[in-house]
């Protein structure tokens, strides 16, 4: 199978390419699903509305992420290993955690920041690092509301882990195939050392327009072979979603020199059915349990190993 891979350095680079890139010459303006998709399918009335939401933020998505963090955070937190982080906090005028006593006293350095000197410093025993990979694809029959709820749950999980003291590296992947061709887009939404941007997180994970306008726009810019197969073949849609396989998940992020995760890479498959919120939350929780249910950072002598995640098979 011929595979075309695009690895973006950042979310902003991906968005810029989707917006500024030119569609393949074989496509007419009327054949661009990214520009012509309707509200029920894309979640936005027009391409312009999508761009406006990217620039101005998505309050509904942000509020849902916070609400889901409150509703489900306590459920997920019971699986997370505990660690006293007092030895790696330093006072500063800005930071991740407020120092309430210093704030009341009017001291300028009223925030705490996690001290991270070098990459190896963050890999010592007990450091709470987690790489999360999300497959952002969804078949055409998946309702926009399901994409919204599923993405919001994963965004809430990331937010919950950060609030629990984790440093999360977050990647989103879109992988589609048709006939003997495949396109893959890889984008980091957050590196370990970066702060969490809830607005970016909410739109990229939970809004249907991220796939059905932004990613579709990238497919529309592909070469003649891809465009003819994916768009002009008369088969409808922009290809079929594909999950990463077991080997890809296990080695993800390490080939370029990145750290291997103690608990392995946490992977969320593309949503493959019109599930209700309870089912989606259960699916999300099951992934967390696969990685954390038997492990404690506070007991280095614990011989138990995390059970092997139920990864998709070829």
Secondary structure as UniProt FT lines:
FT   STRAND          2..8
FT   HELIX           11..20
FT   TURN            25..26
FT   HELIX           29..31
FT   HELIX           33..36
FT   HELIX           39..42
FT   HELIX           47..56
FT   HELIX           59..77
FT   TURN            78..79
FT   HELIX           86..88
FT   STRAND          89..92
FT   STRAND          97..98
FT   HELIX           100..104
FT   TURN            105..106
FT   STRAND          111..114
FT   HELIX           120..123
FT   TURN            125..126
FT   STRAND          129..135
FT   TURN            140..141
FT   HELIX           144..163
FT   TURN            164..165
FT   STRAND          167..178
FT   TURN            179..180
FT   STRAND          181..190
FT   TURN            192..193
FT   HELIX           198..206
FT   HELIX           208..209
FT   HELIX           210..215
FT   HELIX           216..220
FT   HELIX           224..230
FT   TURN            231..233
FT   STRAND          240..241
FT   HELIX           246..251
FT   TURN            252..257
FT   TURN            262..263
FT   STRAND          266..268
FT   HELIX           277..292
FT   TURN            293..294
FT   TURN            297..298
FT   TURN            300..301
//
